[in-house]
């Protein structure tokens, strides 16, 4: 129920520091019992209230990526979104979550891919080129050549 409370806090954008911190403290104590969906919802909720303790958010995410097979494409994208929104530059977490997303592209929505690419951009970590190119080819029938950096340089 703690996960739902934090998700609701984020959804309603309740920014009462005491309330948020109490819920985070409870969730932190339960972290070892939380699954990837619960963690994704917690960090998403925290990102919506601009939670200011990146080390806590990182701890939740590293707990989730310890068992990557349990993380869905949507959960990986939501965690990447939270990292981006909170400006948390955790290269290892980005790589792990992007790998999960890339391996499950057939399940990823356009919004999930967009959120993942946006998160990479805002923290300054180059996304894996396959994230966009494989998705574009599989879903849109498009062939993307080069990297995102190459595409950005061509547009300047």
C-alpha positions, -999 to 999 in steps of 0.1 A, spaced: 0 0 0 30 23 5 37 21 -32 2 32 -40 4 60 -15 36 74 -31 22 69 -66 -10 89 -55 12 116 -39 29 120 -73 -3 118 -93 -19 145 -71 14 164 -69 12 167 -31 44 183 -21 41 181 17 77 173 26 69 156 59 43 133 42 65 124 13 95 117 35 75 95 59 62 74 29 98 72 15 111 61 49 85 33 50 92 23 14 129 23 20 125 -2 49 104 -24 26 126 -20 -4 139 -56 -3 103 -68 -5 92 -46 -34 90 -58 -70 99 -38 -101 64 -25 -107 62 -11 -72 96 5 -74 88 20 -108 56 35 -94 74 48 -63 102 65 -83 76 79 -108 56 94 -79 87 109 -64 97 124 -97 63 141 -100 69 159 -66 106 168 -75 119 147 -46 153 161 -37 172 130 -25 187 114 -56 206 88 -35 173 74 -23 158 72 -58 190 56 -70 188 30 -42 153 20 -53 163 17 -89 194 -3 -82 174 -27 -62 150 -32 -91 178 -37 -117 194 -63 -95 168 -87 -111 164 -73 -146 143 -102 -158 115 -90 -136 113 -55 -152 89 -48 -181 96 -23 -209 71 1 -193 87 -1 -159 121 5 -174 108 35 -193 91 49 -161 123 45 -141 143 62 -169 117 90 -169 121 95 -131 159 96 -134 156 122 -162 129 143 -144 150 144 -112 182 150 -132 199 119 -117 230 111 -139 234 74 -131 251 59 -161 250 23 -149 212 26 -142 206 42 -176 226 14 -194 208 -14 -175 173 1 -180 180 9 -216 192 -26 -222 159 -40 -207 139 -17 -228 159 -26 -259 154 -63 -253 116 -58 -249 110 -33 -278 81 -55 -290 63 -46 -258 74 -9 -257 49 19 -265 59 49 -285 55 69 -253 79 46 -234 105 51 -261 100 88 -262 103 90 -224 135 70 -224 151 91 -252 140 123 -234 155 111 -201 189 103 -218 188 138 -234 181 157 -202 209 141 -182 234 141 -211 238 104 -215 239 91 -251 211 66 -256 220 33 -273 215 38 -310 196 6 -313 169 19 -289 157 43 -316 167 25 -348 154 -9 -338 121 5 -326 118 27 -357 125 -3 -380 102 -27 -361 73 -4 -355 74 22 -383 93 3 -410 119 31 -411 156 26 -415 176 49 -392 213 53 -400 239 67 -376 235 76 -339 213 102 -322 244 124 -319 249 121 -357 213 131 -363 216 161 -339 248 173 -357 231 170 -391 203 193 -378 226 221 -368 
